Amino acid sequence: MPNIGPGELILILAVILVVFGPGKLPEIGAAVGRSFREFRKATSEAVEPAEGRSATKSPARRPKRKV
């Protein structure tokens, strides 16, 4: 994966500023923040039940009786 340096980051931010304008940037930032928050919430909700389910799903096995 390529590393993004400070020069590339400044160029990306300048292009975003030109495309969307300074008036839309706060709205875009808020939307991105909400998206990250929802993603973290969804992933934590998906991981928690899976952890609890694996602990209760596998019952203790009885040893086999010899006949």
PDB file of N, CA, C and O in Angstrom:
ATOM      1  N   MET A   1       0.852  -1.168   0.000  1.00  0.00           N
ATOM      2  CA  MET A   1       0.000   0.000   0.000  1.00  0.00           C
ATOM      3  C   MET A   1       0.898   1.230   0.000  1.00  0.00           C
ATOM      4  O   MET A   1       1.827   1.315   0.803  1.00  0.00           O
ATOM      5  N   PRO A   2       0.637   2.171  -0.878  1.00  0.00           N
ATOM      6  CA  PRO A   2       1.504   3.343  -0.956  1.00  0.00           C
ATOM      7  C   PRO A   2       1.337   4.256   0.260  1.00  0.00           C
ATOM      8  O   PRO A   2       0.242   4.416   0.799  1.00  0.00           O
ATOM      9  N   ASN A   3       2.451   4.844   0.667  1.00  0.00           N
ATOM     10  CA  ASN A   3       2.419   5.796   1.777  1.00  0.00           C
ATOM     11  C   ASN A   3       2.050   7.175   1.264  1.00  0.00           C
ATOM     12  O   ASN A   3       2.536   7.600   0.216  1.00  0.00           O
ATOM     13  N   ILE A   4       1.194   7.876   1.992  1.00  0.00           N
ATOM     14  CA  ILE A   4       0.802   9.229   1.617  1.00  0.00           C
ATOM     15  C   ILE A   4       1.598  10.185   2.478  1.00  0.00           C
ATOM     16  O   ILE A   4       1.476  10.181   3.703  1.00  0.00           O
ATOM     17  N   GLY A   5       2.409  10.998   1.841  1.00  0.00           N
ATOM     18  CA  GLY A   5       3.226  11.965   2.549  1.00  0.00           C
ATOM     19  C   GLY A   5       2.506  13.284   2.716  1.00  0.00           C
ATOM     20  O   GLY A   5       1.367  13.434   2.276  1.00  0.00           O
ATOM     21  N   PRO A   6       3.166  14.248   3.354  1.00  0.00           N
ATOM     22  CA  PRO A   6       2.517  15.537   3.573  1.00  0.00           C
ATOM     23  C   PRO A   6       2.226  16.290   2.273  1.00  0.00           C
ATOM     24  O   PRO A   6       1.223  16.998   2.195  1.00  0.00           O
ATOM     25  N   GLY A   7       3.059  16.158   1.272  1.00  0.00           N
ATOM     26  CA  GLY A   7       2.830  16.831  -0.007  1.00  0.00           C
ATOM     27  C   GLY A   7       1.576  16.316  -0.703  1.00  0.00           C
ATOM     28  O   GLY A   7       0.766  17.095  -1.205  1.00  0.00           O
ATOM     29  N   GLU A   8       1.428  14.994  -0.727  1.00  0.00           N
ATOM     30  CA  GLU A   8       0.244  14.408  -1.351  1.00  0.00           C
ATOM     31  C   GLU A   8      -1.017  14.754  -0.570  1.00  0.00           C
ATOM     32  O   GLU A   8      -2.067  14.996  -1.165  1.00  0.00           O
ATOM     33  N   LEU A   9      -0.925  14.781   0.751  1.00  0.00           N
ATOM     34  CA  LEU A   9      -2.077  15.110   1.581  1.00  0.00           C
ATOM     35  C   LEU A   9      -2.537  16.548   1.336  1.00  0.00           C
ATOM     36  O   LEU A   9      -3.736  16.810   1.247  1.00  0.00           O
ATOM     37  N   ILE A  10      -1.595  17.472   1.228  1.00  0.00           N
ATOM     38  CA  ILE A  10      -1.934  18.869   0.942  1.00  0.00           C
ATOM     39  C   ILE A  10      -2.582  18.990  -0.435  1.00  0.00           C
ATOM     40  O   ILE A  10      -3.541  19.742  -0.607  1.00  0.00           O
ATOM     41  N   LEU A  11      -2.064  18.255  -1.412  1.00  0.00           N
ATOM     42  CA  LEU A  11      -2.643  18.281  -2.760  1.00  0.00           C
ATOM     43  C   LEU A  11      -4.075  17.741  -2.756  1.00  0.00           C
ATOM     44  O   LEU A  11      -4.955  18.315  -3.398  1.00  0.00           O
ATOM     45  N   ILE A  12      -4.310  16.655  -2.045  1.00  0.00           N
ATOM     46  CA  ILE A  12      -5.657  16.081  -1.965  1.00  0.00           C
ATOM     47  C   ILE A  12      -6.611  17.064  -1.308  1.00  0.00           C
ATOM     48  O   ILE A  12      -7.723  17.267  -1.797  1.00  0.00           O
ATOM     49  N   LEU A  13      -6.189  17.681  -0.199  1.00  0.00           N
ATOM     50  CA  LEU A  13      -7.037  18.654   0.486  1.00  0.00           C
ATOM     51  C   LEU A  13      -7.322  19.872  -0.394  1.00  0.00           C
ATOM     52  O   LEU A  13      -8.431  20.405  -0.361  1.00  0.00           O
ATOM     53  N   ALA A  14      -6.342  20.320  -1.179  1.00  0.00           N
ATOM     54  CA  ALA A  14      -6.554  21.460  -2.074  1.00  0.00           C
ATOM     55  C   ALA A  14      -7.564  21.111  -3.166  1.00  0.00           C
ATOM     56  O   ALA A  14      -8.409  21.936  -3.512  1.00  0.00           O
ATOM     57  N   VAL A  15      -7.485  19.902  -3.709  1.00  0.00           N
ATOM     58  CA  VAL A  15      -8.431  19.482  -4.745  1.00  0.00           C
ATOM     59  C   VAL A  15      -9.839  19.403  -4.163  1.00  0.00           C
ATOM     60  O   VAL A  15     -10.799  19.818  -4.811  1.00  0.00           O
ATOM     61  N   ILE A  16      -9.971  18.870  -2.938  1.00  0.00           N
ATOM     62  CA  ILE A  16     -11.278  18.794  -2.290  1.00  0.00           C
ATOM     63  C   ILE A  16     -11.840  20.193  -2.065  1.00  0.00           C
ATOM     64  O   ILE A  16     -13.031  20.426  -2.270  1.00  0.00           O
ATOM     65  N   LEU A  17     -10.988  21.122  -1.646  1.00  0.00           N
ATOM     66  CA  LEU A  17     -11.422  22.498  -1.423  1.00  0.00           C
ATOM     67  C   LEU A  17     -11.903  23.140  -2.719  1.00  0.00           C
ATOM     68  O   LEU A  17     -12.908  23.851  -2.719  1.00  0.00           O
ATOM     69  N   VAL A  18     -11.202  22.901  -3.819  1.00  0.00           N
ATOM     70  CA  VAL A  18     -11.595  23.481  -5.100  1.00  0.00           C
ATOM     71  C   VAL A  18     -12.900  22.856  -5.605  1.00  0.00           C
ATOM     72  O   VAL A  18     -13.764  23.557  -6.132  1.00  0.00           O
ATOM     73  N   VAL A  19     -13.037  21.554  -5.444  1.00  0.00           N
ATOM     74  CA  VAL A  19     -14.217  20.866  -5.975  1.00  0.00           C
ATOM     75  C   VAL A  19     -15.468  21.228  -5.188  1.00  0.00           C
ATOM     76  O   VAL A  19     -16.495  21.558  -5.782  1.00  0.00           O
ATOM     77  N   PHE A  20     -15.401  21.173  -3.873  1.00  0.00           N
ATOM     78  CA  PHE A  20     -16.594  21.370  -3.052  1.00  0.00           C
ATOM     79  C   PHE A  20     -16.765  22.801  -2.554  1.00  0.00           C
ATOM     80  O   PHE A  20     -17.891  23.214  -2.278  1.00  0.00           O
ATOM     81  N   GLY A  21     -15.712  23.554  -2.433  1.00  0.00           N
ATOM     82  CA  GLY A  21     -15.800  24.925  -1.944  1.00  0.00           C
ATOM     83  C   GLY A  21     -15.786  24.983  -0.425  1.00  0.00           C
ATOM     84  O   GLY A  21     -16.068  23.990   0.247  1.00  0.00           O
ATOM     85  N   PRO A  22     -15.458  26.148   0.109  1.00  0.00           N
ATOM     86  CA  PRO A  22     -15.332  26.265   1.566  1.00  0.00           C
ATOM     87  C   PRO A  22     -16.667  26.179   2.301  1.00  0.00           C
ATOM     88  O   PRO A  22     -16.685  25.865   3.491  1.00  0.00           O
ATOM     89  N   GLY A  23     -17.768  26.445   1.635  1.00  0.00           N
ATOM     90  CA  GLY A  23     -19.073  26.398   2.295  1.00  0.00           C
ATOM     91  C   GLY A  23     -19.552  24.983   2.594  1.00  0.00           C
ATOM     92  O   GLY A  23     -20.258  24.763   3.578  1.00  0.00           O
ATOM     93  N   LYS A  24     -19.178  24.029   1.758  1.00  0.00           N
ATOM     94  CA  LYS A  24     -19.642  22.654   1.910  1.00  0.00           C
ATOM     95  C   LYS A  24     -18.733  21.813   2.810  1.00  0.00           C
ATOM     96  O   LYS A  24     -19.143  20.740   3.252  1.00  0.00           O
ATOM     97  N   LEU A  25     -17.525  22.268   3.088  1.00  0.00           N
ATOM     98  CA  LEU A  25     -16.586  21.448   3.852  1.00  0.00           C
ATOM     99  C   LEU A  25     -17.095  21.062   5.243  1.00  0.00           C
ATOM    100  O   LEU A  25     -16.920  19.906   5.628  1.00  0.00           O
ATOM    101  N   PRO A  26     -17.717  21.964   6.023  1.00  0.00           N
ATOM    102  CA  PRO A  26     -18.228  21.523   7.331  1.00  0.00           C
ATOM    103  C   PRO A  26     -19.297  20.437   7.219  1.00  0.00           C
ATOM    104  O   PRO A  26     -19.337  19.520   8.039  1.00  0.00           O
ATOM    105  N   GLU A  27     -20.155  20.536   6.215  1.00  0.00           N
ATOM    106  CA  GLU A  27     -21.181  19.509   6.021  1.00  0.00           C
ATOM    107  C   GLU A  27     -20.553  18.175   5.656  1.00  0.00           C
ATOM    108  O   GLU A  27     -20.979  17.131   6.149  1.00  0.00           O
ATOM    109  N   ILE A  28     -19.556  18.202   4.806  1.00  0.00           N
ATOM    110  CA  ILE A  28     -18.882  16.970   4.395  1.00  0.00           C
ATOM    111  C   ILE A  28     -18.150  16.348   5.582  1.00  0.00           C
ATOM    112  O   ILE A  28     -18.185  15.133   5.774  1.00  0.00           O
ATOM    113  N   GLY A  29     -17.491  17.185   6.371  1.00  0.00           N
ATOM    114  CA  GLY A  29     -16.795  16.674   7.554  1.00  0.00           C
ATOM    115  C   GLY A  29     -17.751  16.041   8.552  1.00  0.00           C
ATOM    116  O   GLY A  29     -17.444  14.999   9.131  1.00  0.00           O
ATOM    117  N   ALA A  30     -18.907  16.661   8.756  1.00  0.00           N
ATOM    118  CA  ALA A  30     -19.897  16.098   9.675  1.00  0.00           C
ATOM    119  C   ALA A  30     -20.435  14.774   9.148  1.00  0.00           C
ATOM    120  O   ALA A  30     -20.639  13.834   9.917  1.00  0.00           O
ATOM    121  N   ALA A  31     -20.662  14.697   7.850  1.00  0.00           N
ATOM    122  CA  ALA A  31     -21.167  13.455   7.261  1.00  0.00           C
ATOM    123  C   ALA A  31     -20.143  12.329   7.380  1.00  0.00           C
ATOM    124  O   ALA A  31     -20.498  11.187   7.671  1.00  0.00           O
ATOM    125  N   VAL A  32     -18.881  12.654   7.154  1.00  0.00           N
ATOM    126  CA  VAL A  32     -17.828  11.639   7.285  1.00  0.00           C
ATOM    127  C   VAL A  32     -17.720  11.176   8.742  1.00  0.00           C
ATOM    128  O   VAL A  32     -17.560   9.983   8.999  1.00  0.00           O
ATOM    129  N   GLY A  33     -17.806  12.102   9.687  1.00  0.00           N
ATOM    130  CA  GLY A  33     -17.759  11.746  11.103  1.00  0.00           C
ATOM    131  C   GLY A  33     -18.908  10.850  11.510  1.00  0.00           C
ATOM    132  O   GLY A  33     -18.711   9.885  12.249  1.00  0.00           O
ATOM    133  N   ARG A  34     -20.120  11.157  11.033  1.00  0.00           N
ATOM    134  CA  ARG A  34     -21.273  10.304  11.324  1.00  0.00           C
ATOM    135  C   ARG A  34     -21.089   8.913  10.726  1.00  0.00           C
ATOM    136  O   ARG A  34     -21.438   7.910  11.348  1.00  0.00           O
ATOM    137  N   SER A  35     -20.544   8.862   9.529  1.00  0.00           N
ATOM    138  CA  SER A  35     -20.326   7.571   8.876  1.00  0.00           C
ATOM    139  C   SER A  35     -19.349   6.711   9.664  1.00  0.00           C
ATOM    140  O   SER A  35     -19.597   5.523   9.867  1.00  0.00           O
ATOM    141  N   PHE A  36     -18.237   7.297  10.113  1.00  0.00           N
ATOM    142  CA  PHE A  36     -17.271   6.549  10.917  1.00  0.00           C
ATOM    143  C   PHE A  36     -17.884   6.079  12.225  1.00  0.00           C
ATOM    144  O   PHE A  36     -17.641   4.952  12.656  1.00  0.00           O
ATOM    145  N   ARG A  37     -18.678   6.936  12.861  1.00  0.00           N
ATOM    146  CA  ARG A  37     -19.323   6.579  14.126  1.00  0.00           C
ATOM    147  C   ARG A  37     -20.276   5.407  13.932  1.00  0.00           C
ATOM    148  O   ARG A  37     -20.277   4.469  14.729  1.00  0.00           O
ATOM    149  N   GLU A  38     -21.091   5.452  12.873  1.00  0.00           N
ATOM    150  CA  GLU A  38     -22.026   4.365  12.589  1.00  0.00           C
ATOM    151  C   GLU A  38     -21.281   3.069  12.280  1.00  0.00           C
ATOM    152  O   GLU A  38     -21.700   1.989  12.697  1.00  0.00           O
ATOM    153  N   PHE A  39     -20.170   3.184  11.545  1.00  0.00           N
ATOM    154  CA  PHE A  39     -19.387   1.997  11.199  1.00  0.00           C
ATOM    155  C   PHE A  39     -18.806   1.352  12.453  1.00  0.00           C
ATOM    156  O   PHE A  39     -18.876   0.133  12.612  1.00  0.00           O
ATOM    157  N   ARG A  40     -18.230   2.167  13.351  1.00  0.00           N
ATOM    158  CA  ARG A  40     -17.680   1.621  14.596  1.00  0.00           C
ATOM    159  C   ARG A  40     -18.766   0.986  15.448  1.00  0.00           C
ATOM    160  O   ARG A  40     -18.551  -0.067  16.049  1.00  0.00           O
ATOM    161  N   LYS A  41     -19.933   1.620  15.503  1.00  0.00           N
ATOM    162  CA  LYS A  41     -21.043   1.077  16.291  1.00  0.00           C
ATOM    163  C   LYS A  41     -21.486  -0.266  15.716  1.00  0.00           C
ATOM    164  O   LYS A  41     -21.707  -1.218  16.464  1.00  0.00           O
ATOM    165  N   ALA A  42     -21.616  -0.347  14.408  1.00  0.00           N
ATOM    166  CA  ALA A  42     -22.059  -1.584  13.767  1.00  0.00           C
ATOM    167  C   ALA A  42     -21.036  -2.702  13.956  1.00  0.00           C
ATOM    168  O   ALA A  42     -21.412  -3.846  14.211  1.00  0.00           O
ATOM    169  N   THR A  43     -19.752  -2.384  13.835  1.00  0.00           N
ATOM    170  CA  THR A  43     -18.745  -3.426  14.005  1.00  0.00           C
ATOM    171  C   THR A  43     -18.665  -3.895  15.449  1.00  0.00           C
ATOM    172  O   THR A  43     -18.465  -5.084  15.693  1.00  0.00           O
ATOM    173  N   SER A  44     -18.817  -2.985  16.419  1.00  0.00           N
ATOM    174  CA  SER A  44     -18.772  -3.410  17.813  1.00  0.00           C
ATOM    175  C   SER A  44     -19.999  -4.235  18.161  1.00  0.00           C
ATOM    176  O   SER A  44     -19.894  -5.177  18.947  1.00  0.00           O
ATOM    177  N   GLU A  45     -21.164  -3.910  17.600  1.00  0.00           N
ATOM    178  CA  GLU A  45     -22.361  -4.708  17.841  1.00  0.00           C
ATOM    179  C   GLU A  45     -22.246  -6.084  17.190  1.00  0.00           C
ATOM    180  O   GLU A  45     -22.777  -7.061  17.718  1.00  0.00           O
ATOM    181  N   ALA A  46     -21.568  -6.171  16.065  1.00  0.00           N
ATOM    182  CA  ALA A  46     -21.414  -7.460  15.392  1.00  0.00           C
ATOM    183  C   ALA A  46     -20.410  -8.341  16.117  1.00  0.00           C
ATOM    184  O   ALA A  46     -20.557  -9.563  16.113  1.00  0.00           O
ATOM    185  N   VAL A  47     -19.397  -7.756  16.736  1.00  0.00           N
ATOM    186  CA  VAL A  47     -18.357  -8.531  17.414  1.00  0.00           C
ATOM    187  C   VAL A  47     -18.838  -9.018  18.772  1.00  0.00           C
ATOM    188  O   VAL A  47     -18.558 -10.159  19.141  1.00  0.00           O
ATOM    189  N   GLU A  48     -19.556  -8.186  19.530  1.00  0.00           N
ATOM    190  CA  GLU A  48     -19.987  -8.558  20.879  1.00  0.00           C
ATOM    191  C   GLU A  48     -20.888  -9.797  20.887  1.00  0.00           C
ATOM    192  O   GLU A  48     -20.617 -10.710  21.667  1.00  0.00           O
ATOM    193  N   PRO A  49     -21.942  -9.883  20.067  1.00  0.00           N
ATOM    194  CA  PRO A  49     -22.751 -11.103  20.102  1.00  0.00           C
ATOM    195  C   PRO A  49     -21.976 -12.334  19.650  1.00  0.00           C
ATOM    196  O   PRO A  49     -22.209 -13.428  20.165  1.00  0.00           O
ATOM    197  N   ALA A  50     -21.072 -12.182  18.711  1.00  0.00           N
ATOM    198  CA  ALA A  50     -20.293 -13.324  18.247  1.00  0.00           C
ATOM    199  C   ALA A  50     -19.408 -13.853  19.366  1.00  0.00           C
ATOM    200  O   ALA A  50     -19.233 -15.066  19.484  1.00  0.00           O
ATOM    201  N   GLU A  51     -18.847 -12.978  20.188  1.00  0.00           N
ATOM    202  CA  GLU A  51     -18.014 -13.425  21.298  1.00  0.00           C
ATOM    203  C   GLU A  51     -18.852 -14.146  22.337  1.00  0.00           C
ATOM    204  O   GLU A  51     -18.446 -15.194  22.838  1.00  0.00           O
ATOM    205  N   GLY A  52     -20.012 -13.602  22.668  1.00  0.00           N
ATOM    206  CA  GLY A  52     -20.872 -14.233  23.655  1.00  0.00           C
ATOM    207  C   GLY A  52     -21.450 -15.545  23.165  1.00  0.00           C
ATOM    208  O   GLY A  52     -21.613 -16.482  23.946  1.00  0.00           O
ATOM    209  N   ARG A  53     -21.760 -15.624  21.891  1.00  0.00           N
ATOM    210  CA  ARG A  53     -22.332 -16.826  21.313  1.00  0.00           C
ATOM    211  C   ARG A  53     -21.342 -17.970  21.308  1.00  0.00           C
ATOM    212  O   ARG A  53     -21.738 -19.111  21.546  1.00  0.00           O
ATOM    213  N   SER A  54     -20.070 -17.713  21.046  1.00  0.00           N
ATOM    214  CA  SER A  54     -19.083 -18.786  20.999  1.00  0.00           C
ATOM    215  C   SER A  54     -18.850 -19.380  22.379  1.00  0.00           C
ATOM    216  O   SER A  54     -18.547 -20.567  22.492  1.00  0.00           O
ATOM    217  N   ALA A  55     -18.985 -18.577  23.434  1.00  0.00           N
ATOM    218  CA  ALA A  55     -18.770 -19.087  24.784  1.00  0.00           C
ATOM    219  C   ALA A  55     -19.948 -19.941  25.237  1.00  0.00           C
ATOM    220  O   ALA A  55     -19.740 -20.915  25.960  1.00  0.00           O
ATOM    221  N   THR A  56     -21.171 -19.618  24.842  1.00  0.00           N
ATOM    222  CA  THR A  56     -22.336 -20.364  25.296  1.00  0.00           C
ATOM    223  C   THR A  56     -22.763 -21.432  24.295  1.00  0.00           C
ATOM    224  O   THR A  56     -23.540 -22.317  24.653  1.00  0.00           O
ATOM    225  N   LYS A  57     -22.298 -21.383  23.092  1.00  0.00           N
ATOM    226  CA  LYS A  57     -22.743 -22.296  22.047  1.00  0.00           C
ATOM    227  C   LYS A  57     -22.153 -23.693  22.222  1.00  0.00           C
ATOM    228  O   LYS A  57     -22.841 -24.676  21.946  1.00  0.00           O
ATOM    229  N   SER A  58     -20.912 -23.812  22.668  1.00  0.00           N
ATOM    230  CA  SER A  58     -20.273 -25.121  22.751  1.00  0.00           C
ATOM    231  C   SER A  58     -20.435 -25.689  24.163  1.00  0.00           C
ATOM    232  O   SER A  58     -19.739 -25.263  25.085  1.00  0.00           O
ATOM    233  N   PRO A  59     -21.348 -26.648  24.335  1.00  0.00           N
ATOM    234  CA  PRO A  59     -21.538 -27.246  25.656  1.00  0.00           C
ATOM    235  C   PRO A  59     -20.387 -28.192  25.993  1.00  0.00           C
ATOM    236  O   PRO A  59     -19.653 -28.641  25.113  1.00  0.00           O
ATOM    237  N   ALA A  60     -20.247 -28.478  27.268  1.00  0.00           N
ATOM    238  CA  ALA A  60     -19.201 -29.406  27.685  1.00  0.00           C
ATOM    239  C   ALA A  60     -19.569 -30.796  27.186  1.00  0.00           C
ATOM    240  O   ALA A  60     -20.729 -31.202  27.256  1.00  0.00           O
ATOM    241  N   ARG A  61     -18.595 -31.509  26.693  1.00  0.00           N
ATOM    242  CA  ARG A  61     -18.858 -32.842  26.160  1.00  0.00           C
ATOM    243  C   ARG A  61     -18.734 -33.885  27.265  1.00  0.00           C
ATOM    244  O   ARG A  61     -17.867 -33.806  28.136  1.00  0.00           O
ATOM    245  N   ARG A  62     -19.618 -34.845  27.199  1.00  0.00           N
ATOM    246  CA  ARG A  62     -19.523 -35.967  28.131  1.00  0.00           C
ATOM    247  C   ARG A  62     -18.567 -37.005  27.576  1.00  0.00           C
ATOM    248  O   ARG A  62     -18.476 -37.196  26.363  1.00  0.00           O
ATOM    249  N   PRO A  63     -17.871 -37.661  28.453  1.00  0.00           N
ATOM    250  CA  PRO A  63     -17.013 -38.745  27.951  1.00  0.00           C
ATOM    251  C   PRO A  63     -17.868 -39.911  27.455  1.00  0.00           C
ATOM    252  O   PRO A  63     -18.937 -40.182  28.003  1.00  0.00           O
ATOM    253  N   LYS A  64     -17.403 -40.581  26.440  1.00  0.00           N
ATOM    254  CA  LYS A  64     -18.145 -41.704  25.877  1.00  0.00           C
ATOM    255  C   LYS A  64     -18.094 -42.895  26.824  1.00  0.00           C
ATOM    256  O   LYS A  64     -17.061 -43.190  27.424  1.00  0.00           O
ATOM    257  N   ARG A  65     -19.242 -43.577  26.944  1.00  0.00           N
ATOM    258  CA  ARG A  65     -19.280 -44.760  27.802  1.00  0.00           C
ATOM    259  C   ARG A  65     -18.843 -45.977  27.006  1.00  0.00           C
ATOM    260  O   ARG A  65     -19.189 -46.140  25.836  1.00  0.00           O
ATOM    261  N   LYS A  66     -18.086 -46.811  27.661  1.00  0.00           N
ATOM    262  CA  LYS A  66     -17.671 -48.043  27.006  1.00  0.00           C
ATOM    263  C   LYS A  66     -18.740 -49.113  27.237  1.00  0.00           C
ATOM    264  O   LYS A  66     -19.233 -49.293  28.350  1.00  0.00           O
ATOM    265  N   VAL A  67     -19.079 -49.808  26.166  1.00  0.00           N
ATOM    266  CA  VAL A  67     -20.129 -50.820  26.279  1.00  0.00           C
ATOM    267  C   VAL A  67     -19.533 -52.175  26.229  1.00  0.00           C
ATOM    268  O   VAL A  67     -20.255 -53.169  26.309  1.00  0.00           O
TER     269      VAL A  67
END
